[in-house]
Amino acid sequence: MSRKCEICGKGPTAGRTVTRRGMPKRKGGVGQKIVRTNKRRFLPNLKKIKAIVGKSKKTIVVCVECIKNGKVKKAI
C-alpha cells in the first residue's frame, strides 16, 4: 500500500524527536540541554475504501481528511 493519498497527494513528512536533559529553570534548575535528536516520520492517516471513480467502483487509498470533507463519494 502506497503511503500517499490518491485525492490530495498527502504523504509522509519528516521530523525529529528531541531528547533533553536537566531540570527546567522554572522548577529551580539551571536549564535543559538538548542531548540528541532522532529523525522520525509523520505518516498520514490513510484508509482503503471502495469509492466511485468516474462511473466505476474502485478501491483507493485516501486520507481520512478527504473522507471527512466529502471529497470522496463512497460506493455502497
C-alpha positions as CSV (number, residue, x, y, z in Angstrom):
1,M,0.0,0.0,0.0
2,S,1.4,3.3,-1.0
3,R,1.7,6.0,1.7
4,K,0.1,8.7,-0.4
5,C,-3.5,9.9,-0.6
6,E,-4.8,9.4,-4.2
7,I,-7.0,12.5,-3.9
8,C,-4.9,15.2,-2.3
9,G,-1.4,13.7,-2.6
10,K,-0.7,13.9,1.2
11,G,2.3,11.7,2.1
12,P,4.8,11.2,4.9
13,T,6.7,14.2,6.3
14,A,10.0,14.3,8.1
15,G,10.5,15.5,11.7
16,R,12.6,15.0,14.8
17,T,12.3,13.8,18.4
18,V,14.4,15.9,20.8
19,T,15.8,14.4,23.9
20,R,16.5,16.9,26.7
21,R,18.4,16.6,30.0
22,G,18.4,18.6,33.1
23,M,15.8,20.4,35.3
24,P,13.9,23.4,33.8
25,K,14.7,26.8,35.1
26,R,11.0,27.3,36.1
27,K,11.4,24.4,38.5
28,G,14.6,25.8,40.0
29,G,17.2,24.1,37.8
30,V,19.9,25.5,35.6
31,G,18.0,24.8,32.4
32,Q,17.5,21.9,30.0
33,K,20.1,20.9,27.4
34,I,19.5,19.1,24.2
35,V,21.3,15.8,24.3
36,R,20.3,14.2,20.9
37,T,17.9,14.5,18.1
38,N,16.5,11.5,16.3
39,K,14.8,11.6,12.9
40,R,11.3,10.3,12.5
41,R,8.4,10.2,10.0
42,F,4.9,11.5,10.4
43,L,2.6,9.2,8.4
44,P,-0.8,10.3,7.1
45,N,-3.9,8.6,8.4
46,L,-4.8,6.5,5.3
47,K,-7.7,4.1,4.7
48,K,-8.6,1.8,1.9
49,I,-12.1,2.5,0.8
50,K,-14.4,1.5,-2.1
51,A,-15.2,4.7,-3.9
52,I,-16.9,5.7,-7.1
53,V,-14.2,6.9,-9.5
54,G,-15.7,8.1,-12.8
55,K,-18.6,5.7,-13.4
56,S,-17.0,2.6,-11.8
57,K,-16.3,1.3,-8.3
58,K,-12.7,1.2,-7.3
59,T,-10.7,0.5,-4.1
60,I,-8.5,3.5,-3.5
61,V,-6.2,4.7,-0.7
62,V,-7.5,8.0,0.8
63,C,-6.6,10.1,3.8
64,V,-9.3,10.5,6.5
65,E,-9.3,14.3,6.0
66,C,-10.6,13.8,2.4
67,I,-13.2,11.4,3.6
68,K,-14.4,13.8,6.3
69,N,-14.5,16.8,3.9
70,G,-16.6,14.9,1.4
71,K,-14.0,14.9,-1.4
72,V,-14.7,11.1,-2.0
73,K,-18.0,9.5,-2.8
74,K,-18.2,6.1,-1.1
75,A,-19.6,3.1,-3.1
76,I,-22.4,1.3,-1.4
